[in-house]
Amino acid sequence: MIDQDEIVPEQYTTYFRSVIVFGKIHEVTTEDDLRKALMLLARKYAPMRTEEQHRQAVHVENVCVLRLDIEHMSGKQAIELAKD
């Protein structure tokens, strides 16, 4: 995943920050777990909405949710960003 990638043409480089995650992916299959996952996304991307609005908007039909159990993570960034 890339957090930042700023192209700096005059230096022929990019200022980047990224992470690589290793783990196992599992499909979320129970209706309760699907609803919990979708509610987390609803709260994150529409924080101005009420819980009731989220509940009305979340539908678990025809949805595939994958859960990543992280086993190892590695990241790096351009030295220019490390100075911040």
C-alpha positions as CSV (number, residue, x, y, z in Angstrom):
1,M,0.0,0.0,0.0
2,I,1.3,3.4,-0.9
3,D,0.6,6.2,1.6
4,Q,2.4,8.9,-0.4
5,D,4.0,9.1,-3.8
6,E,5.1,12.6,-4.8
7,I,6.9,12.8,-8.2
8,V,9.9,15.1,-8.2
9,P,10.7,15.5,-11.9
10,E,13.7,17.9,-11.4
11,Q,15.4,15.2,-9.3
12,Y,14.2,12.2,-11.3
13,T,12.7,10.6,-8.2
14,T,9.7,10.3,-6.0
15,Y,9.1,11.0,-2.4
16,F,7.3,7.8,-1.3
17,R,6.0,6.1,1.8
18,S,4.7,2.6,1.6
19,V,4.1,-0.6,3.5
20,I,3.9,-4.3,2.5
21,V,1.8,-6.6,4.6
22,F,2.0,-10.4,4.7
23,G,-0.7,-12.6,6.2
24,K,-3.7,-14.8,5.5
25,I,-6.9,-13.7,3.9
26,H,-10.2,-15.1,5.0
27,E,-13.7,-14.5,3.6
28,V,-16.1,-13.1,6.1
29,T,-19.2,-15.3,5.8
30,T,-21.6,-14.8,8.7
31,E,-24.2,-12.1,8.4
32,D,-23.3,-10.6,11.8
33,D,-19.6,-10.3,10.9
34,L,-20.4,-8.8,7.5
35,R,-22.6,-6.2,9.1
36,K,-19.9,-5.4,11.7
37,A,-17.3,-4.9,8.9
38,L,-19.6,-2.8,6.8
39,M,-20.6,-0.6,9.8
40,L,-16.9,0.1,10.4
41,L,-16.5,1.2,6.8
42,A,-19.7,3.3,7.1
43,R,-18.4,5.1,10.2
44,K,-15.0,5.7,8.6
45,Y,-16.2,7.1,5.3
46,A,-19.4,8.9,6.5
47,P,-18.6,10.0,10.1
48,M,-21.2,12.8,9.9
49,R,-24.0,10.3,9.7
50,T,-25.9,8.9,12.7
51,E,-25.7,5.2,13.7
52,E,-29.3,4.8,12.6
53,Q,-28.4,6.2,9.1
54,H,-25.5,3.7,8.9
55,R,-27.8,0.8,9.9
56,Q,-30.3,1.8,7.2
57,A,-27.5,2.1,4.6
58,V,-25.7,-1.1,5.3
59,H,-26.9,-4.2,3.4
60,V,-25.0,-7.5,3.5
61,E,-26.6,-9.0,0.4
62,N,-24.2,-9.5,-2.6
63,V,-21.2,-8.3,-0.7
64,C,-17.8,-10.0,-0.3
65,V,-15.7,-8.9,2.6
66,L,-12.2,-10.2,3.1
67,R,-10.3,-10.1,6.4
68,L,-6.5,-10.0,6.4
69,D,-4.8,-11.5,9.5
70,I,-1.5,-9.7,9.5
71,E,1.6,-11.9,10.2
72,H,4.3,-9.5,9.1
73,M,4.6,-5.9,8.0
74,S,7.5,-4.0,6.4
75,G,7.6,-0.4,5.3
76,K,9.9,2.2,3.9
77,Q,10.0,5.8,2.9
78,A,12.1,8.2,1.0
79,I,14.9,9.8,3.1
80,E,13.5,13.2,2.4
81,L,10.3,12.3,4.2
82,A,12.2,10.8,7.2
83,K,13.5,14.3,8.0
84,D,10.0,15.5,8.9
